[in-house]
Amino acid sequence: MRQFAGQLAGYPRLYIPTVHEAYCSGGVLTMTRVHGDKLRFGAPLPVSEDVATEQAGQLLCAYIDQVFLHGLVHVDPHPGNLVQTGDGRLALLDFGMIAGIAPVTRRALLKVLLFASQGDGDAVARLCERLFVELPEADLVGYRRAVGDAVLRYAVTHGEATLEMGRLLLSLTTIGARYGLRPPAELSLLGRAMLNLEPALRHLSPILPTRELISANLRRLLLEQLRPGAAQAEYGMVALDARRALLDAPEQLTRILQTLADNRMRFRIDGLEESHLIENLQKIANRIATGVIAAALFIAGSMLDRTEHGVHDALPMLMYGAGAIMGAGLLLSSLRRDRSPRDDGR
């Protein structure tokens, strides 16, 4: 609660109760009592419409900062945990459910929402593929198609005063699980937090331009991350990684050249299934062999039939019959199996 109070200090309409550590223990939390009314649907707000709109806007901006700037999110902001105080502030209660988001995930989510607001489903799918864990049964083609549809639905609601960000995050989670990509756990928690936040924002201000506020704050956060000196620790880590790569480059190059010199370089194509390829090649070889044998029987039968050295007439007829049976079998097999490829679910 102290950390959230420090992070939200720039929002005067929001209030985090003060914790009195001298009266706290492992099972007791003692904080300043909050005098006010919880948000209840159907009940009139104790503040003016302008004040309520300010509260809603600052609450939304504060959550965007929690997700993309600080990486510590209060994921249970339903109306029962929000209290209107007598001095026109909105108090946040119940910090029992907190989600932590790593810097890499925060940057990826920031880019996901920026591309989603522009309707770029392909970029969103590529970012999510790097963010998610790809399982062996993953269907990337179907996943990209489904993500494109979800992003299109998100982009066309630009003019609506609803918080669609939570639905988009949950949709990306559901689509990833359906097509064999395991999403990070914090993604579903963020989607749930945004969905819980929506009724509170709607109750405070039904006309709040949520989409415009989200887009403006995302652009602000992106510009802050691009400023020199805004993230010196991250730049330092990048410099260390680059230094390590440069130091390891000569050794790696030596290994590659030695592998080439020893003729031990191997390439593997995962999309090519060797067992199916060998099976199909064997079928083709069997058909060619059958055709050659059938043709040889016809030729041998015709040669024996023309000879005048007393060869019995039954032998040429036997060769004709065997060749005809093999040819007919080859023809029927080709017509039955080659006309419509078998659908084996691949």
C-alpha positions in Angstrom: 0.0 0.0 0.0 2.9 2.4 0.7 4.3 1.6 -2.8 1.0 2.2 -4.5 0.6 5.5 -2.5 3.9 6.7 -3.9 3.1 5.6 -7.4 -0.2 7.4 -7.4 1.0 10.6 -5.7 0.5 12.5 -9.0 -3.2 11.8 -9.0 -4.9 14.2 -6.5 -8.3 12.6 -6.9 -7.1 9.2 -5.8 -6.3 8.2 -2.2 -4.5 5.2 -0.7 -5.1 4.9 3.1 -2.0 5.2 5.3 -0.8 2.0 7.0 0.1 2.3 10.7 2.8 -0.3 11.0 3.0 0.0 14.8 -0.4 -1.6 15.1 0.1 -4.2 12.3 1.0 -7.9 12.7 1.1 -11.0 10.5 -2.7 -11.3 10.8 -3.8 -7.7 11.3 -3.6 -4.8 9.0 -4.3 -1.4 10.6 -4.8 1.6 8.3 -6.4 5.0 8.4 -10.2 4.8 8.4 -11.8 5.9 5.2 -15.0 7.9 5.7 -17.3 7.8 2.6 -19.6 5.8 0.5 -18.8 2.8 -1.7 -19.8 2.9 -5.3 -23.2 1.3 -5.7 -25.1 1.0 -8.9 -28.3 3.0 -9.0 -27.2 5.2 -6.1 -26.5 8.9 -6.8 -22.9 10.0 -6.5 -22.0 12.3 -3.6 -19.9 14.5 -5.8 -20.6 16.6 -8.9 -20.4 15.3 -12.4 -17.2 17.1 -13.2 -15.5 15.7 -10.1 -16.7 12.2 -10.9 -15.3 12.5 -14.4 -12.0 13.7 -13.0 -11.9 10.7 -10.7 -12.7 8.3 -13.5 -10.1 9.7 -15.8 -7.4 9.7 -13.1 -8.3 6.1 -12.1 -8.0 4.9 -15.7 -4.6 6.7 -16.2 -3.4 5.4 -12.9 -4.1 1.8 -14.0 -2.3 2.4 -17.3 0.7 3.6 -15.3 0.5 0.5 -13.0 0.5 -1.9 -16.0 3.0 -0.3 -18.3 5.2 1.9 -16.1 5.5 0.5 -12.6 4.7 -3.2 -13.2 2.6 -3.6 -10.0 -1.1 -3.8 -10.6 -4.1 -3.8 -8.2 -6.1 -6.5 -10.0 -9.4 -6.3 -8.0 -10.8 -2.7 -8.7 -14.5 -3.6 -8.5 -16.9 -0.9 -7.2 -16.9 -2.5 -3.7 -13.2 -1.6 -3.3 -13.7 2.0 -4.3 -15.0 4.6 -1.8 -16.0 8.1 -2.4 -14.6 10.3 0.4 -16.0 13.4 1.8 -13.3 15.6 0.3 -13.9 14.5 -3.3 -11.3 11.8 -3.6 -11.7 8.2 -4.6 -10.1 5.7 -2.1 -8.7 2.3 -3.3 -9.1 -0.6 -0.8 -8.3 -4.3 -0.6 -4.7 -4.8 -2.0 -4.8 -8.5 -1.4 -4.6 -9.4 -5.1 -1.5 -7.9 -6.8 0.1 -8.8 -10.1 3.7 -8.1 -10.9 4.7 -7.6 -14.6 8.3 -8.0 -15.8 9.8 -5.1 -17.9 10.0 -7.2 -21.0 6.3 -8.2 -20.7 5.4 -4.5 -20.1 7.1 -3.4 -23.3 5.6 -6.2 -25.3 2.0 -5.4 -24.0 2.6 -1.7 -24.7 3.4 -2.4 -28.4 0.5 -4.9 -28.6 -2.1 -2.3 -27.6 -0.5 0.3 -29.8 -0.7 -1.9 -32.9 -4.2 -3.1 -31.9 -5.5 0.4 -31.7 -4.3 0.8 -35.4 -6.0 -2.5 -36.4 -2.6 -4.2 -37.2 -3.5 -7.8 -36.4 -0.4 -9.3 -38.0 1.9 -7.2 -35.7 -0.1 -8.1 -32.7 0.1 -11.8 -33.6 3.9 -11.7 -34.1 4.4 -9.9 -30.7 2.2 -12.4 -28.9 4.0 -15.4 -30.5 7.2 -14.1 -28.9 5.5 -13.4 -25.6 3.7 -16.8 -25.4 5.2 -20.3 -25.1 4.7 -22.2 -28.3 3.6 -25.8 -27.7 4.4 -28.7 -30.1 0.8 -28.8 -31.3 0.6 -25.1 -32.1 -1.3 -23.9 -35.1 0.2 -20.6 -36.0 -1.8 -20.1 -39.2 -5.1 -20.4 -37.3 -3.8 -18.4 -34.4 -2.8 -15.4 -36.6 -6.2 -15.5 -38.3 -8.1 -15.5 -35.0 -5.9 -12.7 -33.6 -6.6 -10.6 -36.7 -10.3 -11.0 -36.2 -10.0 -10.0 -32.5 -7.9 -7.0 -33.3 -10.4 -5.9 -36.0 -13.2 -6.1 -33.5 -11.1 -4.0 -31.0 -10.2 -1.4 -33.6 -13.8 -0.8 -34.9 -15.0 0.3 -31.4 -12.9 3.4 -31.5 -15.7 5.8 -30.9 -17.4 3.9 -28.0 -17.0 4.9 -24.4 -16.3 1.4 -23.2 -13.1 -0.2 -21.9 -12.3 -2.8 -24.5 -8.7 -3.3 -23.5 -9.6 -6.0 -20.9 -11.7 -7.9 -23.5 -8.8 -7.8 -26.0 -6.3 -9.1 -23.4 -8.6 -12.0 -22.4 -9.4 -12.7 -26.1 -5.6 -13.0 -26.8 -5.3 -15.4 -23.8 -8.2 -17.5 -25.0 -7.0 -17.6 -28.6 -3.5 -18.6 -27.6 -4.7 -21.5 -25.4 -7.0 -22.7 -28.2 -4.3 -22.8 -30.9 -1.4 -24.2 -28.8 0.3 -21.1 -27.4 0.6 -20.9 -23.6 0.0 -17.3 -22.5 1.7 -15.8 -19.5 -0.4 -15.9 -16.3 -0.3 -12.1 -15.7 -2.1 -11.5 -19.0 -5.3 -13.0 -17.8 -5.0 -11.2 -14.5 -4.7 -7.9 -16.4 -7.7 -8.7 -18.5 -9.7 -9.4 -15.4 -8.5 -6.2 -13.8 -9.6 -4.1 -16.7 -13.0 -5.9 -16.9 -13.5 -5.2 -13.2 -12.5 -1.6 -13.7 -15.0 -1.0 -16.5 -18.3 -0.9 -14.4 -16.6 1.5 -11.9 -15.6 3.8 -14.7 -19.1 3.6 -16.3 -20.7 4.4 -12.9 -18.5 7.4 -12.3 -18.7 8.8 -15.8 -20.7 7.2 -18.6 -19.3 9.6 -21.1 -15.6 9.1 -20.3 -13.6 8.8 -23.6 -11.7 5.7 -22.5 -10.2 4.9 -25.9 -8.8 8.4 -26.3 -7.3 8.4 -22.8 -5.8 5.0 -23.4 -4.2 6.0 -26.7 -2.9 9.3 -25.4 -1.3 7.6 -22.3 0.2 4.8 -24.3 1.9 7.2 -26.6 3.1 9.2 -23.6 4.6 6.1 -22.0 6.2 5.1 -25.3 7.9 8.6 -25.7 9.1 8.4 -22.1 10.8 5.1 -22.7 12.5 6.5 -25.8 14.0 9.5 -23.9 17.8 9.3 -23.3 18.4 8.6 -19.6 14.8 7.4 -19.0 15.9 3.9 -18.5 19.7 3.9 -17.9 19.6 0.5 -16.2 18.0 -1.1 -19.3 20.6 0.6 -21.6 23.4 -0.7 -19.3 22.0 -4.2 -19.6 21.9 -3.9 -23.4 25.5 -2.7 -23.4 26.6 -5.6 -21.3 24.8 -8.1 -23.6 26.4 -6.4 -26.7 29.9 -6.6 -25.0 29.4 -10.3 -24.2 28.3 -11.0 -27.8 31.4 -9.3 -29.2 33.7 -11.2 -26.8 32.1 -14.6 -27.7 31.9 -13.9 -31.5 35.5 -15.1 -32.3 35.1 -18.4 -30.5 31.6 -19.0 -32.1 33.0 -18.2 -35.6 35.9 -20.6 -35.0 33.5 -23.4 -34.1 31.4 -22.8 -37.2 34.5 -22.8 -39.5 35.8 -26.0 -37.8 32.4 -27.7 -38.3 32.5 -26.8 -42.0 36.1 -28.0 -42.4 35.2 -31.4 -40.8 32.1 -31.7 -43.0 29.8 -32.0 -40.0 27.4 -29.2 -40.8 23.8 -30.4 -40.7 20.6 -28.6 -41.5 17.2 -29.7 -40.1 13.8 -28.7 -41.5 11.2 -29.2 -38.9 8.2 -28.7 -41.3 9.3 -31.7 -43.4 8.1 -35.0 -41.9 10.7 -37.7 -42.9 8.4 -40.7 -42.2 5.6 -39.5 -44.5 8.1 -38.6 -47.2 9.8 -42.0 -47.1 6.4 -43.7 -47.1 5.2 -41.8 -50.2 8.5 -42.4 -52.0 8.1 -46.1 -51.3 4.6 -46.1 -52.8 5.8 -44.4 -55.9 8.6 -46.9 -56.3 6.2 -49.8 -55.9 3.9 -48.4 -58.6 6.8 -47.9 -61.0 8.0 -51.4 -60.4 4.5 -52.9 -60.9 4.1 -50.9 -64.1 7.5 -52.1 -65.4 6.7 -55.7 -64.6 3.3 -55.5 -66.3 4.8 -54.0 -69.4 7.6 -56.7 -69.4 5.0 -59.5 -69.2 3.1 -58.1 -72.2 6.3 -57.7 -74.2 7.5 -61.2 -73.3 4.1 -62.7 -74.1 4.0 -61.0 -77.5 7.5 -62.3 -78.2 6.6 -65.8 -77.2 3.4 -65.6 -79.2 5.3 -64.8 -82.4 8.0 -67.5 -82.1 7.7 -70.5 -84.3 9.7 -72.9 -82.2 6.9 -74.9 -80.7 6.2 -72.9 -77.6 2.8 -73.7 -76.1 0.1 -71.1 -76.6 -0.9 -71.1 -72.9 2.3 -69.4 -71.7 1.8 -66.2 -73.7 -1.8 -66.1 -72.6 -0.7 -66.6 -69.0 1.7 -63.6 -69.3 -1.0 -61.5 -70.9 -3.4 -62.3 -68.1 -0.8 -61.6 -65.4 0.2 -58.3 -67.0 -3.5 -57.3 -67.4 -4.3 -58.0 -63.8 -1.3 -56.0 -62.6 -2.1 -53.1 -64.9 -5.7 -53.1 -63.8 -4.8 -53.2 -60.2 -2.3 -50.3 -60.6 -5.0 -48.3 -62.5 -7.7 -48.9 -59.8 -5.2 -48.0 -57.0 -4.3 -44.7 -58.7 -8.0 -43.8 -59.3 -9.1 -44.6 -55.8 -6.2 -43.0 -53.8 -4.8 -40.2 -56.0 -8.0 -38.4 -57.0 -8.8 -36.9 -53.5 -5.9 -36.7 -51.0 -6.6 -38.2 -47.6 -7.4 -35.6 -45.0 -5.4 -36.7 -42.0 -5.9 -33.5 -40.0 -2.5 -32.0 -40.9 
